[in-house]
Amino acid sequence: MQTRPNKNGEPLSILGYGCMRFTRKGAGIDLDKAEQEVLAAIDAGVNYFDTAYIYPGNEAALGEILARTGMRDKVNIATKLPQYLVRRPEDLENYFTEELRRLQTDHVDYYLMHMLTDVQSWRKLECCGVRDWLAAKKASGQIRQAGFSFHGNTATFLQLLEVYDWDFCQIQYNYMDETSQAGRAGLQAAAKKGLPVIIMEPLRGGKLVNLLPEPAKRLLAEDSRGWSAAEWAFRWLWDQPEVTCVLSGMNSLDMVAENCRIADAVRPGAFTDEEFAVLERVKAAINHSIKAPCTGCGYCLPCPKGVDIPGAFRCYNEMFTEGKSVGRKEYWQVVTLRQQAAFATQCVGCGKCESHCPQNLPIRALLKDADRALRPWPYRVAGAVSRRFLFGKEKS
């Protein structure tokens, strides 16, 4: 298994194990099956295992597998503080202690602030003493590396890079998210600061494999290289030297073997112009049914009222390229759960965005369409309740 260095120069396998998708059995996780898959991955050289407090039964399952197989010291455990649940300084210690108990360990190798959506989320943690708490945990060795996972736009990601001396970060990134979320610009900015970048959703939850439109499937099937849809996505990522580790939610021995084979074969900078061209045609086939032909360039920003215009259009388009629930879930993550409200309903129709749009899009009209589609009334109600719980007041 190839490796790329962390901030201290220690090797991380370029393929990481996303434990969230362990096979479930009844009300729990199929431990025996998951153990076989985890051991196969470790045997192939995978040394980064990602879980989180809120993944049902996940931390406990990983902890049990590593404890009963004696593999704890052969791997890096990454888990996450549910920062959106932190209300008091003592919550930091309470959640962390519970995670150590579940994982059956005395330390966490990579500890993330889970799903920071904006700088305000970090400021809230600062008010609870997170800086001193992290410093103490790192000094004691209970936390080896501190980082954050992110869903949001590039501008916000760049701001978060500067609020703390992070050891690493985790972003959603794939060939369809090159100019959205943190994007390539965010990836390169993090790498420039010397931060390892962990990639989540390399296949968009499997949608770049299972939900490709037929024209895209044909393009890949007819290509002489014989690569699967997943291999195309992985190779595109690992071609970029700024990518440190790519997480995959592996839940079969065949998947473990295939992903490890690809990880052994790739080399940064090896992707050819012809291969990039194939993926551009695939992206065009995926985007054929989009409703808002937004490129995510960001020229429409900043909106005087704070509307995340590219974010709204990206999620609106996903409703038609990947499914209604997918787009709405994405919008929930990157806009609804952001402390600083950024909804399309904040638009006052000033038209500043349209005067700067290279695509000459009717942004004001499209925003109304996008908001109606992304936030039907049950989502509005649930969003208002969630925002009141998280931030103490309702913003629509």
LUMSE-540609 format. One record per residue (C-alpha): residue in one letter; x, y negated, z negated; residue number from 0. Coordinates in steps of 0.02 Angstrom, whole numbers, plus 50000, padded with zeros to 5 digits. Example, Ala and Ser with C-alpha at 12.3 -4.5 7.8 and 13.67 -1.06 7.14 Angstrom:
node resn a, xx 50615, yy 50225, zz 49610, resi 0
node resn s, xx 50684, yy 50053, zz 49643, resi 1
END
This chain:
node resn m, xx 50000, yy 50000, zz 50000, resi 0
node resn q, xx 50067, yy 49830, zz 50047, resi 1
node resn t, xx 50076, yy 49696, zz 49914, resi 2
node resn r, xx 50083, yy 49507, zz 49908, resi 3
node resn p, xx 50148, yy 49411, zz 49755, resi 4
node resn n, xx 50049, yy 49327, zz 49618, resi 5
node resn k, xx 50102, yy 49160, zz 49545, resi 6
node resn n, xx 50240, yy 49244, zz 49445, resi 7
node resn g, xx 50303, yy 49346, zz 49591, resi 8
node resn e, xx 50225, yy 49508, zz 49529, resi 9
node resn p, xx 50151, yy 49621, zz 49664, resi 10
node resn l, xx 49965, yy 49630, zz 49697, resi 11
node resn s, xx 49896, yy 49758, zz 49819, resi 12
node resn i, xx 49823, yy 49672, zz 49970, resi 13
node resn l, xx 49668, yy 49780, zz 49948, resi 14
node resn g, xx 49572, yy 49758, zz 49786, resi 15
node resn y, xx 49432, yy 49864, zz 49716, resi 16
node resn g, xx 49267, yy 49772, zz 49694, resi 17
node resn c, xx 49184, yy 49875, zz 49558, resi 18
node resn m, xx 49015, yy 49789, zz 49570, resi 19
node resn r, xx 48957, yy 49918, zz 49696, resi 20
node resn f, xx 48995, yy 50076, zz 49598, resi 21
node resn t, xx 48861, yy 50204, zz 49642, resi 22
node resn r, xx 48717, yy 50198, zz 49519, resi 23
node resn k, xx 48636, yy 50354, zz 49448, resi 24
node resn g, xx 48470, yy 50331, zz 49362, resi 25
node resn a, xx 48483, yy 50182, zz 49245, resi 26
node resn g, xx 48672, yy 50185, zz 49242, resi 27
node resn i, xx 48828, yy 50214, zz 49346, resi 28
node resn d, xx 48882, yy 50382, zz 49416, resi 29
node resn l, xx 49044, yy 50389, zz 49316, resi 30
node resn d, xx 49110, yy 50552, zz 49387, resi 31
node resn k, xx 49090, yy 50492, zz 49567, resi 32
node resn a, xx 49162, yy 50320, zz 49527, resi 33
node resn e, xx 49310, yy 50402, zz 49439, resi 34
node resn q, xx 49355, yy 50503, zz 49593, resi 35
node resn e, xx 49350, yy 50347, zz 49701, resi 36
node resn v, xx 49450, yy 50241, zz 49578, resi 37
node resn l, xx 49584, yy 50375, zz 49561, resi 38
node resn a, xx 49596, yy 50393, zz 49750, resi 39
node resn a, xx 49620, yy 50205, zz 49765, resi 40
node resn i, xx 49753, yy 50200, zz 49629, resi 41
node resn d, xx 49843, yy 50346, zz 49709, resi 42
node resn a, xx 49846, yy 50247, zz 49873, resi 43
node resn g, xx 49922, yy 50097, zz 49786, resi 44
node resn v, xx 49772, yy 49986, zz 49743, resi 45
node resn n, xx 49814, yy 49894, zz 49581, resi 46
node resn y, xx 49681, yy 49757, zz 49568, resi 47
node resn f, xx 49508, yy 49802, zz 49500, resi 48
node resn d, xx 49374, yy 49668, zz 49491, resi 49
node resn t, xx 49220, yy 49668, zz 49378, resi 50
node resn a, xx 49117, yy 49541, zz 49279, resi 51
node resn y, xx 49018, yy 49520, zz 49120, resi 52
node resn i, xx 48851, yy 49509, zz 49210, resi 53
node resn y, xx 48871, yy 49662, zz 49324, resi 54
node resn p, xx 48756, yy 49787, zz 49236, resi 55
node resn g, xx 48858, yy 49924, zz 49153, resi 56
node resn n, xx 49009, yy 49883, zz 49260, resi 57
node resn e, xx 49141, yy 49830, zz 49135, resi 58
node resn a, xx 49099, yy 49978, zz 49024, resi 59
node resn a, xx 49109, yy 50099, zz 49170, resi 60
node resn l, xx 49279, yy 50036, zz 49226, resi 61
node resn g, xx 49343, yy 50037, zz 49048, resi 62
node resn e, xx 49286, yy 50216, zz 49020, resi 63
node resn i, xx 49363, yy 50277, zz 49184, resi 64
node resn l, xx 49531, yy 50196, zz 49149, resi 65
node resn a, xx 49533, yy 50254, zz 48968, resi 66
node resn r, xx 49492, yy 50437, zz 49000, resi 67
node resn t, xx 49613, yy 50450, zz 49146, resi 68
node resn g, xx 49755, yy 50357, zz 49060, resi 69
node resn m, xx 49768, yy 50233, zz 49204, resi 70
node resn r, xx 49743, yy 50068, zz 49111, resi 71
node resn d, xx 49926, yy 50017, zz 49119, resi 72
node resn k, xx 49941, yy 50059, zz 49303, resi 73
node resn v, xx 49815, yy 49928, zz 49360, resi 74
node resn n, xx 49765, yy 49747, zz 49341, resi 75
node resn i, xx 49592, yy 49716, zz 49271, resi 76
node resn a, xx 49503, yy 49559, zz 49331, resi 77
node resn t, xx 49344, yy 49508, zz 49243, resi 78
node resn k, xx 49247, yy 49347, zz 49218, resi 79
node resn l, xx 49183, yy 49231, zz 49085, resi 80
node resn p, xx 48997, yy 49195, zz 49113, resi 81
node resn q, xx 49031, yy 49009, zz 49099, resi 82
node resn y, xx 48850, yy 48966, zz 49143, resi 83
node resn l, xx 48797, yy 49048, zz 48977, resi 84
node resn v, xx 48923, yy 48956, zz 48868, resi 85
node resn r, xx 48839, yy 48831, zz 48753, resi 86
node resn r, xx 48954, yy 48821, zz 48601, resi 87
node resn p, xx 49142, yy 48840, zz 48571, resi 88
node resn e, xx 49115, yy 49007, zz 48485, resi 89
node resn d, xx 49032, yy 49076, zz 48642, resi 90
node resn l, xx 49202, yy 49084, zz 48727, resi 91
node resn e, xx 49270, yy 49205, zz 48597, resi 92
node resn n, xx 49109, yy 49303, zz 48580, resi 93
node resn y, xx 49094, yy 49343, zz 48766, resi 94
node resn f, xx 49279, yy 49383, zz 48782, resi 95
node resn t, xx 49279, yy 49499, zz 48631, resi 96
node resn e, xx 49130, yy 49591, zz 48701, resi 97
node resn e, xx 49219, yy 49611, zz 48868, resi 98
node resn l, xx 49375, yy 49683, zz 48785, resi 99
node resn r, xx 49264, yy 49808, zz 48693, resi 100
node resn r, xx 49176, yy 49861, zz 48852, resi 101
node resn l, xx 49340, yy 49876, zz 48948, resi 102
node resn q, xx 49424, yy 49971, zz 48805, resi 103
node resn t, xx 49579, yy 49862, zz 48818, resi 104
node resn d, xx 49672, yy 49731, zz 48718, resi 105
node resn h, xx 49702, yy 49613, zz 48863, resi 106
node resn v, xx 49635, yy 49556, zz 49031, resi 107
node resn d, xx 49760, yy 49533, zz 49171, resi 108
node resn y, xx 49659, yy 49412, zz 49276, resi 109
node resn y, xx 49521, yy 49312, zz 49190, resi 110
node resn l, xx 49405, yy 49204, zz 49294, resi 111
node resn m, xx 49283, yy 49066, zz 49254, resi 112
node resn h, xx 49139, yy 49148, zz 49346, resi 113
node resn m, xx 49057, yy 49051, zz 49486, resi 114
node resn l, xx 49112, yy 48873, zz 49452, resi 115
node resn t, xx 48999, yy 48773, zz 49566, resi 116
node resn d, xx 49064, yy 48598, zz 49533, resi 117
node resn v, xx 49181, yy 48496, zz 49424, resi 118
node resn q, xx 49041, yy 48463, zz 49300, resi 119
node resn s, xx 49034, yy 48649, zz 49259, resi 120
node resn w, xx 49217, yy 48641, zz 49211, resi 121
node resn r, xx 49192, yy 48482, zz 49109, resi 122
node resn k, xx 49057, yy 48571, zz 49010, resi 123
node resn l, xx 49182, yy 48708, zz 48967, resi 124
node resn e, xx 49310, yy 48576, zz 48919, resi 125
node resn c, xx 49185, yy 48507, zz 48794, resi 126
node resn c, xx 49181, yy 48681, zz 48717, resi 127
node resn g, xx 49370, yy 48683, zz 48699, resi 128
node resn v, xx 49411, yy 48798, zz 48845, resi 129
node resn r, xx 49584, yy 48722, zz 48873, resi 130
node resn d, xx 49647, yy 48758, zz 48698, resi 131
node resn w, xx 49559, yy 48927, zz 48698, resi 132
node resn l, xx 49642, yy 48982, zz 48861, resi 133
node resn a, xx 49811, yy 48919, zz 48800, resi 134
node resn a, xx 49795, yy 49024, zz 48642, resi 135
node resn k, xx 49740, yy 49179, zz 48737, resi 136
node resn k, xx 49882, yy 49163, zz 48862, resi 137
node resn a, xx 50008, yy 49136, zz 48722, resi 138
node resn s, xx 49947, yy 49294, zz 48634, resi 139
node resn g, xx 49948, yy 49396, zz 48795, resi 140
node resn q, xx 49762, yy 49433, zz 48786, resi 141
node resn i, xx 49741, yy 49341, zz 48951, resi 142
node resn r, xx 49885, yy 49355, zz 49075, resi 143
node resn q, xx 49820, yy 49245, zz 49217, resi 144
node resn a, xx 49677, yy 49118, zz 49216, resi 145
node resn g, xx 49577, yy 49075, zz 49371, resi 146
node resn f, xx 49404, yy 49040, zz 49438, resi 147
node resn s, xx 49283, yy 49110, zz 49566, resi 148
node resn f, xx 49193, yy 48991, zz 49680, resi 149
node resn h, xx 49037, yy 48970, zz 49786, resi 150
node resn g, xx 49014, yy 48797, zz 49858, resi 151
node resn n, xx 49087, yy 48679, zz 49988, resi 152
node resn t, xx 49265, yy 48638, zz 50033, resi 153
node resn a, xx 49266, yy 48465, zz 49955, resi 154
node resn t, xx 49210, yy 48532, zz 49786, resi 155
node resn f, xx 49337, yy 48673, zz 49794, resi 156
node resn l, xx 49478, yy 48550, zz 49825, resi 157
node resn q, xx 49422, yy 48451, zz 49673, resi 158
node resn l, xx 49419, yy 48606, zz 49563, resi 159
node resn l, xx 49596, yy 48650, zz 49614, resi 160
node resn e, xx 49653, yy 48492, zz 49525, resi 161
node resn v, xx 49560, yy 48502, zz 49359, resi 162
node resn y, xx 49672, yy 48635, zz 49279, resi 163
node resn d, xx 49838, yy 48723, zz 49306, resi 164
node resn w, xx 49759, yy 48880, zz 49377, resi 165
node resn d, xx 49854, yy 49042, zz 49404, resi 166
node resn f, xx 49741, yy 49105, zz 49546, resi 167
node resn c, xx 49569, yy 49082, zz 49624, resi 168
node resn q, xx 49436, yy 49187, zz 49709, resi 169
node resn i, xx 49333, yy 49129, zz 49858, resi 170
node resn q, xx 49205, yy 49196, zz 49980, resi 171
node resn y, xx 49294, yy 49203, zz 50148, resi 172
node resn n, xx 49270, yy 49297, zz 50310, resi 173
node resn y, xx 49270, yy 49258, zz 50496, resi 174
node resn m, xx 49094, yy 49187, zz 50483, resi 175
node resn d, xx 49140, yy 49074, zz 50334, resi 176
node resn e, xx 49297, yy 48999, zz 50410, resi 177
node resn t, xx 49228, yy 48821, zz 50401, resi 178
node resn s, xx 49103, yy 48843, zz 50258, resi 179
node resn q, xx 49118, yy 48882, zz 50072, resi 180
node resn a, xx 49300, yy 48848, zz 50023, resi 181
node resn g, xx 49345, yy 48892, zz 50203, resi 182
node resn r, xx 49514, yy 48900, zz 50286, resi 183
node resn a, xx 49553, yy 48724, zz 50224, resi 184
node resn g, xx 49524, yy 48779, zz 50044, resi 185
node resn l, xx 49624, yy 48938, zz 50068, resi 186
node resn q, xx 49773, yy 48842, zz 50134, resi 187
node resn a, xx 49761, yy 48708, zz 50000, resi 188
node resn a, xx 49764, yy 48840, zz 49863, resi 189
node resn a, xx 49911, yy 48928, zz 49943, resi 190
node resn k, xx 50004, yy 48763, zz 49959, resi 191
node resn k, xx 49989, yy 48744, zz 49770, resi 192
node resn g, xx 50063, yy 48918, zz 49750, resi 193
node resn l, xx 49900, yy 49000, zz 49698, resi 194
node resn p, xx 49860, yy 49178, zz 49748, resi 195
node resn v, xx 49690, yy 49185, zz 49832, resi 196
node resn i, xx 49576, yy 49334, zz 49803, resi 197
node resn i, xx 49444, yy 49359, zz 49938, resi 198
node resn m, xx 49267, yy 49415, zz 49900, resi 199
node resn e, xx 49130, yy 49455, zz 50026, resi 200
node resn p, xx 49250, yy 49498, zz 50168, resi 201
node resn l, xx 49105, yy 49586, zz 50254, resi 202
node resn r, xx 48968, yy 49472, zz 50185, resi 203
node resn g, xx 48903, yy 49612, zz 50076, resi 204
node resn g, xx 48913, yy 49734, zz 50222, resi 205
node resn k, xx 48813, yy 49622, zz 50340, resi 206
node resn l, xx 48960, yy 49602, zz 50459, resi 207
node resn v, xx 48946, yy 49790, zz 50481, resi 208
node resn n, xx 48767, yy 49845, zz 50454, resi 209
node resn l, xx 48670, yy 49692, zz 50514, resi 210
node resn l, xx 48768, yy 49640, zz 50667, resi 211
node resn p, xx 48652, yy 49599, zz 50814, resi 212
node resn e, xx 48657, yy 49724, zz 50956, resi 213
node resn p, xx 48759, yy 49613, zz 51074, resi 214
node resn a, xx 48894, yy 49596, zz 50940, resi 215
node resn k, xx 48894, yy 49783, zz 50910, resi 216
node resn r, xx 48915, yy 49814, zz 51096, resi 217
node resn l, xx 49062, yy 49694, zz 51107, resi 218
node resn l, xx 49154, yy 49789, zz 50971, resi 219
node resn a, xx 49104, yy 49961, zz 51034, resi 220
node resn e, xx 49167, yy 49923, zz 51209, resi 221
node resn d, xx 49336, yy 49857, zz 51150, resi 222
node resn s, xx 49480, yy 49974, zz 51189, resi 223
node resn r, xx 49558, yy 49960, zz 51016, resi 224
node resn g, xx 49424, yy 50068, zz 50940, resi 225
node resn w, xx 49418, yy 49968, zz 50779, resi 226
node resn s, xx 49261, yy 49975, zz 50674, resi 227
node resn a, xx 49168, yy 49814, zz 50631, resi 228
node resn a, xx 49244, yy 49823, zz 50457, resi 229
node resn e, xx 49420, yy 49843, zz 50524, resi 230
node resn w, xx 49401, yy 49688, zz 50633, resi 231
node resn a, xx 49347, yy 49587, zz 50480, resi 232
node resn f, xx 49488, yy 49653, zz 50370, resi 233
node resn r, xx 49622, yy 49628, zz 50502, resi 234
node resn w, xx 49566, yy 49449, zz 50531, resi 235
node resn l, xx 49587, yy 49414, zz 50345, resi 236
node resn w, xx 49753, yy 49501, zz 50318, resi 237
node resn d, xx 49824, yy 49415, zz 50472, resi 238
node resn q, xx 49829, yy 49258, zz 50363, resi 239
node resn p, xx 49978, yy 49257, zz 50244, resi 240
node resn e, xx 49884, yy 49143, zz 50124, resi 241
node resn v, xx 49765, yy 49286, zz 50085, resi 242
node resn t, xx 49834, yy 49380, zz 49935, resi 243
node resn c, xx 49706, yy 49516, zz 49902, resi 244
node resn v, xx 49543, yy 49565, zz 49985, resi 245
node resn l, xx 49408, yy 49643, zz 49877, resi 246
node resn s, xx 49304, yy 49786, zz 49945, resi 247
node resn g, xx 49156, yy 49864, zz 49856, resi 248
node resn m, xx 49207, yy 50042, zz 49895, resi 249
node resn n, xx 49084, yy 50177, zz 49845, resi 250
node resn s, xx 49140, yy 50331, zz 49941, resi 251
node resn l, xx 49303, yy 50425, zz 49961, resi 252
node resn d, xx 49294, yy 50400, zz 50149, resi 253
node resn m, xx 49279, yy 50212, zz 50125, resi 254
node resn v, xx 49428, yy 50211, zz 50007, resi 255
node resn a, xx 49533, yy 50310, zz 50130, resi 256
node resn e, xx 49483, yy 50203, zz 50279, resi 257
node resn n, xx 49514, yy 50037, zz 50193, resi 258
node resn c, xx 49682, yy 50095, zz 50126, resi 259
node resn r, xx 49732, yy 50152, zz 50301, resi 260
node resn i, xx 49693, yy 49980, zz 50371, resi 261
node resn a, xx 49785, yy 49894, zz 50229, resi 262
node resn d, xx 49939, yy 49998, zz 50269, resi 263
node resn a, xx 49932, yy 49955, zz 50454, resi 264
node resn v, xx 49907, yy 49767, zz 50455, resi 265
node resn r, xx 50042, yy 49634, zz 50464, resi 266
node resn p, xx 50020, yy 49445, zz 50445, resi 267
node resn g, xx 50025, yy 49350, zz 50609, resi 268
node resn a, xx 49996, yy 49506, zz 50714, resi 269
node resn f, xx 49822, yy 49459, zz 50776, resi 270
node resn t, xx 49833, yy 49419, zz 50962, resi 271
node resn d, xx 49748, yy 49282, zz 51062, resi 272
node resn e, xx 49644, yy 49415, zz 51146, resi 273
node resn e, xx 49586, yy 49483, zz 50977, resi 274
node resn f, xx 49539, yy 49309, zz 50918, resi 275
node resn a, xx 49440, yy 49288, zz 51078, resi 276
node resn v, xx 49344, yy 49449, zz 51045, resi 277
node resn l, xx 49292, yy 49387, zz 50873, resi 278
node resn e, xx 49241, yy 49219, zz 50945, resi 279
node resn r, xx 49121, yy 49312, zz 51061, resi 280
node resn v, xx 49057, yy 49413, zz 50915, resi 281
node resn k, xx 49027, yy 49254, zz 50815, resi 282
node resn a, xx 48934, yy 49178, zz 50962, resi 283
node resn a, xx 48822, yy 49331, zz 50971, resi 284
node resn i, xx 48786, yy 49318, zz 50784, resi 285
node resn n, xx 48749, yy 49133, zz 50797, resi 286
node resn h, xx 48635, yy 49150, zz 50948, resi 287
node resn s, xx 48479, yy 49141, zz 50841, resi 288
node resn i, xx 48529, yy 48998, zz 50728, resi 289
node resn k, xx 48410, yy 48853, zz 50700, resi 290
node resn a, xx 48534, yy 48713, zz 50662, resi 291
node resn p, xx 48689, yy 48712, zz 50773, resi 292
node resn c, xx 48797, yy 48637, zz 50636, resi 293
node resn t, xx 48984, yy 48675, zz 50643, resi 294
node resn g, xx 49015, yy 48632, zz 50461, resi 295
node resn c, xx 49138, yy 48494, zz 50509, resi 296
node resn g, xx 49079, yy 48381, zz 50367, resi 297
node resn y, xx 49077, yy 48218, zz 50466, resi 298
node resn c, xx 48901, yy 48188, zz 50397, resi 299
node resn l, xx 48972, yy 48176, zz 50221, resi 300
node resn p, xx 48971, yy 48101, zz 50096, resi 301
node resn c, xx 48783, yy 48080, zz 50090, resi 302
node resn p, xx 48740, yy 47923, zz 49989, resi 303
node resn k, xx 48614, yy 48027, zz 49891, resi 304
node resn g, xx 48725, yy 48180, zz 49869, resi 305
node resn v, xx 48637, yy 48301, zz 49988, resi 306
node resn d, xx 48745, yy 48449, zz 50037, resi 307
node resn i, xx 48699, yy 48440, zz 50222, resi 308
node resn p, xx 48818, yy 48574, zz 50292, resi 309
node resn g, xx 48773, yy 48690, zz 50147, resi 310
node resn a, xx 48587, yy 48674, zz 50182, resi 311
node resn f, xx 48609, yy 48708, zz 50368, resi 312
node resn r, xx 48725, yy 48855, zz 50341, resi 313
node resn c, xx 48603, yy 48940, zz 50223, resi 314
node resn y, xx 48456, yy 48897, zz 50337, resi 315
node resn n, xx 48546, yy 48980, zz 50483, resi 316
node resn e, xx 48585, yy 49134, zz 50378, resi 317
node resn m, xx 48399, yy 49160, zz 50355, resi 318
node resn f, xx 48390, yy 49196, zz 50542, resi 319
node resn t, xx 48557, yy 49282, zz 50570, resi 320
node resn e, xx 48559, yy 49392, zz 50414, resi 321
node resn g, xx 48387, yy 49386, zz 50336, resi 322
node resn k, xx 48277, yy 49266, zz 50237, resi 323
node resn s, xx 48329, yy 49332, zz 50068, resi 324
node resn v, xx 48514, yy 49316, zz 50113, resi 325
node resn g, xx 48500, yy 49132, zz 50157, resi 326
node resn r, xx 48395, yy 49092, zz 50005, resi 327
node resn k, xx 48513, yy 49184, zz 49888, resi 328
node resn e, xx 48661, yy 49091, zz 49961, resi 329
node resn y, xx 48572, yy 48924, zz 49938, resi 330
node resn w, xx 48529, yy 48971, zz 49760, resi 331
node resn q, xx 48713, yy 49003, zz 49724, resi 332
node resn v, xx 48792, yy 48854, zz 49809, resi 333
node resn v, xx 48659, yy 48718, zz 49784, resi 334
node resn t, xx 48525, yy 48764, zz 49656, resi 335
node resn l, xx 48651, yy 48814, zz 49523, resi 336
node resn r, xx 48762, yy 48662, zz 49552, resi 337
node resn q, xx 48751, yy 48541, zz 49407, resi 338
node resn q, xx 48755, yy 48388, zz 49519, resi 339
node resn a, xx 48593, yy 48402, zz 49618, resi 340
node resn a, xx 48618, yy 48414, zz 49807, resi 341
node resn f, xx 48446, yy 48461, zz 49874, resi 342
node resn a, xx 48380, yy 48407, zz 50044, resi 343
node resn t, xx 48232, yy 48324, zz 49956, resi 344
node resn q, xx 48353, yy 48190, zz 49895, resi 345
node resn c, xx 48368, yy 48125, zz 50074, resi 346
node resn v, xx 48297, yy 47949, zz 50091, resi 347
node resn g, xx 48310, yy 47946, zz 50281, resi 348
node resn c, xx 48447, yy 47815, zz 50294, resi 349
node resn g, xx 48518, yy 47899, zz 50450, resi 350
node resn k, xx 48702, yy 47873, zz 50403, resi 351
node resn c, xx 48735, yy 48060, zz 50429, resi 352
node resn e, xx 48662, yy 48059, zz 50606, resi 353
node resn s, xx 48771, yy 47913, zz 50658, resi 354
node resn h, xx 48926, yy 48016, zz 50617, resi 355
node resn c, xx 48872, yy 48188, zz 50680, resi 356
node resn p, xx 48979, yy 48247, zz 50828, resi 357
node resn q, xx 48839, yy 48366, zz 50878, resi 358
node resn n, xx 48709, yy 48227, zz 50880, resi 359
node resn l, xx 48593, yy 48333, zz 50773, resi 360
node resn p, xx 48426, yy 48264, zz 50711, resi 361
node resn i, xx 48487, yy 48294, zz 50534, resi 362
node resn r, xx 48344, yy 48211, zz 50442, resi 363
node resn a, xx 48212, yy 48317, zz 50527, resi 364
node resn l, xx 48315, yy 48476, zz 50514, resi 365
node resn l, xx 48342, yy 48448, zz 50328, resi 366
node resn k, xx 48155, yy 48447, zz 50299, resi 367
node resn d, xx 48135, yy 48610, zz 50396, resi 368
node resn a, xx 48281, yy 48688, zz 50303, resi 369
node resn d, xx 48215, yy 48640, zz 50132, resi 370
node resn r, xx 48041, yy 48709, zz 50168, resi 371
node resn a, xx 48117, yy 48874, zz 50225, resi 372
node resn l, xx 48249, yy 48890, zz 50090, resi 373
node resn r, xx 48141, yy 48837, zz 49943, resi 374
node resn p, xx 47962, yy 48899, zz 49953, resi 375
node resn w, xx 47866, yy 48857, zz 49795, resi 376
node resn p, xx 47918, yy 49013, zz 49693, resi 377
node resn y, xx 48101, yy 48968, zz 49723, resi 378
node resn r, xx 48069, yy 48787, zz 49673, resi 379
node resn v, xx 47988, yy 48838, zz 49511, resi 380
node resn a, xx 48123, yy 48967, zz 49470, resi 381
node resn g, xx 48257, yy 48842, zz 49517, resi 382
node resn a, xx 48184, yy 48707, zz 49405, resi 383
node resn v, xx 48174, yy 48828, zz 49258, resi 384
node resn s, xx 48353, yy 48888, zz 49287, resi 385
node resn r, xx 48420, yy 48712, zz 49300, resi 386
node resn r, xx 48333, yy 48660, zz 49140, resi 387
node resn f, xx 48408, yy 48811, zz 49052, resi 388
node resn l, xx 48583, yy 48781, zz 49121, resi 389
node resn f, xx 48594, yy 48593, zz 49120, resi 390
node resn g, xx 48460, yy 48535, zz 48999, resi 391
node resn k, xx 48353, yy 48444, zz 49125, resi 392
node resn e, xx 48259, yy 48481, zz 49283, resi 393
node resn k, xx 48316, yy 48414, zz 49451, resi 394
node resn s, xx 48222, yy 48455, zz 49610, resi 395
END
